[in-house]
Amino acid sequence: MTADRTVAQIFRDFRQPVSFEIFPPKGELSAEEARSLAADLAPLDPAFVSVTYSAGGSGNAGPTVEVASMIQRDHGIPTVAHLTCQGLTRAALAEKCAQMRAAGIRNVLALRGDPRPDVGPGDFEHASDMIPFLVDEGFCVGAAAYPEGHISCLDPEVDVAYLRAKQDAGASFLLTQLCFDNEACCLFRERCDKAGVTVPVSFGIMPFMSKSQVSRMVFMCAASMPAAVVKLLARYEDDPEALRAAGVEYACDQLADLAAHGVDGLHVYTMNRPGVAAACAAAARGEGR
């Protein structure tokens, strides 16, 4: 793997690539923390690493670009920089594109982002509005997908139509929101096929670490909570360490099952925990299980 590959090339050249996501905590990731995390993740050989935008949607893209650039430069791993369009003017987006190009970033995940009261209207209302601009700027552009539908959309068919619009706007790969239900993932893939979504879809899986985390994710992302997850939360509610282990094991089972079902790719929400990334990557690749 070389750092200058686009994600589109990776999906063409490799079967079922396994990728990671990391985040700059509280909008910042110190150079020392970032180097340590990257050094721990690199031996796990991810196909690419996506770096989220600033936590809470603060609009500070600096840490995202810096961390993504460092991973590419120091470890030769392709990266994807997240980018939200909240409040962005065309001029501001052009400036961000120049910053990313200067840092060697070739892949961008175009997102709408959460509405922020401190940000006025911009030139891009939706991620699909921003995608053609990014493509014209020479980036390989990905978009977000939602196996159980976006929280603001009640109709799954309408939701996948929006996804098709992102593809038609120029997105060349899709990364999904977290999902705890593989049956929902398979039904989503069927809806995508029916709607003519042909770009690769990499399914995002996040191990649950605590009951509060799961509850927060369910309401933030409109992800359903299968009975198996509820039972694990109830069984280990008073044993945080056992609950974390159960969450990782559940995620590993999800990844192995999705791999067996032939999905295009598998995307691990690492929580910035190399141990979690290692276990999940092994399960996704069918190693040691």
N, C-alpha and C positions, 0 to 999 in steps of 0.2 A: 504494500500500500504506500502511495506517495501523497504528500500533503496537497499537491496541486490538483488532485482528482476532484471532479464534481460529483455530487451525490448521484446525479443521473448516470454518470459513467460507472459508479460503483454498483448500482442496481443492474446495469447491463452486463457487467463483467463478473459479478459474484452472485451465487445463489444464496438467498435468504441471509443477507448481511445482518450482523448484530451490532447495534450502535448504542451509545450511552448519552444520557443528558445530565449535565451538571448545572449548578446555579450559583451566581454571585450572592452570597448571603447578605441580606439587608442592603442589596444594591452594590455591595463592594466585596471584592475578594482580594486580600492582600497578595502581593507578589510571592511571599514565602508560602502562604497557604495554597495558592494556585500551583506553584511549582511542585509542592509536595503531593498534592492531589493528582496532578498530571503524571508524575513519576510513578505513582501507585497504579494508575489506570492503564498506562501505556503497555505494560507487559501482557495485559488481557487482550490486546490486539483488536480493539473496536474498529469497525469499518469506518465510522466517523463519530465525532463527539459534538453534540449540540450544546450551545451555551445560552442559557436563558437571558432575557432582558432583565433590567433591574427589578428587584423584588418590590411588589406593590405597585408596579407600573409607574415608578417615579420619573421615567423618561431619561434617566442617565444611562446612555449606551456605552460610556467609556469602559467600564469593567468588562462588559461583554466582548467588545472588540479586542481589548488587551489580552484577556484570557484565551480567547479563540486563537489569536495570533501566536501567543506563546506556545500553545499546544502544537500548532503546526510547525513552528520554527524549531522547537526543541525535541519533538518526538516524531515528526513526519506523519502525523495523523490528520486527515482532513477534518475540518470543523464546519459547523453551521452556526451562524450568528442569528439569534432571534432579533426581530425588529417589529415594533408596533407602530401603527399609523395615527395614534391619538394625537390630535393637534398639529400634525405635520403639514407644513406647506411644501409645495414642490421644491422651493429653493432649499428648505431645510433638509429634505430628503436627498437632494443632489449633494449637499454637503456631507451627509452621512455616508452616501455611496462612495464619495471620494475618500473619506476616512477609512472605510472598509477596504477599498482597493489598495490604498497605501499600506495597509496592514497585511495584505496578502489574502484577504478573505474572498472566497469564490462562491460560497453557498450561503443563502439567506433564507430564514423561515419568516414569511410574511404573516403578521398577525394583526387583528384589529386592536386587541388590548382592552383592558377594562376601562370604562369611562371614568374620567377624573374631573372633579369639580373645579380644579385649579387650571384646567386646560381649555382653551377656547376651541372653536371649530377649525378644522384644518382643510386641506384640499382632498383628503382621502377618507371617505366615510367607512369603507369596509376594506378588509385585506385584499379582496379581489380587485379593488380600485388601484391598489398600490402595486400589484404584481406586474402589470405591463411596463410600468416605469422601471422597476428593478430589472426586468428582462432586457429592456432597451439599454440599461446601464451595463449589461454584460454578465449579470449574476445568474447562477443556477438557483431557481427559486422553488422553495417548498411551501406548503400550506398546511394548516391544521385541519384535522378531521375528527369527527365525534361519533364513535360507534353507537351510542345511545341517543344521539341528537344533541345539538347545542342547547344550552339551558334556556335560551330565549326563543327556541323554535319548538312548537308542539307537534308538528307533523313530520315524521321521519322522511317521507317522500320529498317534501319541500326542502328539508335539510340537505338531502343528498343532491338535490338540484342545485343548491348553492355551492356544493362541493364541485359539481360538474362545471359551474361557472368559474371557479378558481382554476380548474384545469384548462378551460377554454381561454382564460386570460393569460396563460403561460406557465402555470405551476407544473413542474416536472416530477414532483414526488410529494407524498403526503405522510405526515406523522400524526398518529391519533392521540387523542386525550386518553388518560388512564381509563381502564375498564376492569372490573373484577369478575365479569361474566363472559366466558368464552363463547357461549351460545349467542350472546348479543353481538360479539365480534363477527361470528360467521354469518349471521343474518345481515349485518351491515355490509359485509363483503358482497353478498348476493344483491343487495340494493344498489351498491356501486356498479356491479356488472350490468344490472338492468338499466341503469341510468347512463351507461356509456363511459364510466370513469375507468380509464385504461392505464393511468400512470401508477407506478408502484405505491403500495400502501404499507407502511411499517407500523405495526401495532405497538403502542406504548403500554408498558406494564409497570406499575409502581407497587413495591412491597409495602404493606401497611406496618407501621411502627408502633402505633398506639391507637386506643379507642378514639381519642380526641382528634387525631389526624384523619382517621377514616370518616368520622362524622363531618369534619370540615370539608373534606374532599367531596363527599356525597352531595352536600348542599352547594358547594362552589361549582361543581362540574356536572351535576345532574347524573351522577353515576349510581346505578342501582347497587344494593348490598345483598348479594345472594345469601341464602340460609346458611351455607357453609361458613361464610365469613362471620355472620352473626353468632354462630355457635362457637367459633374460635375466640371471638371477642369476649363472650360470656365465660368461656372456660378459663381463659388466662387473664381476665380483667385485673386480678390482684397480683399478677406475676409479670411485670414489665419485660423482663429478659426472655421469658418463655413466649410471651406474646410477639415480641420482635422476631424470634426464631420461627414461630408459626407463620408470621406474615411473609418472611422470606421464602419459606417452604411453599406456601400457597402460590406466591408469584412464580417460583421455579416450576411448579406443576402447570400453571397457566402457560408459561413460555414453551415448555416441552410439548404441550398439547397443541398450541397454535403452530409450532414448527411442524408437527406431524400432520396438521391440516393444510400445510403447504402455503402459508401466508408469504407475502413478498419479502417482508423483513420484520425484525423484532427490535424494539427500541426500549431500553431499560432506563427508567427513572432512578438513578443511582442514589439520590438523596445525599450526594457528596460522600458516600460511604464505600470505599474500595472493596471491603468485604462483601457487601451487598452486590456490587457490580460483578465480582468474581463468581459468586454462587449463581447469579442469574445468567451470566454469560455461559457458564458451563452447562446449565440446564437447557438454554436455548440451542446450544450446539450438540446436545445429546451426549455430553461428556460426564462420566462418573455417576450415572443414574441407572 
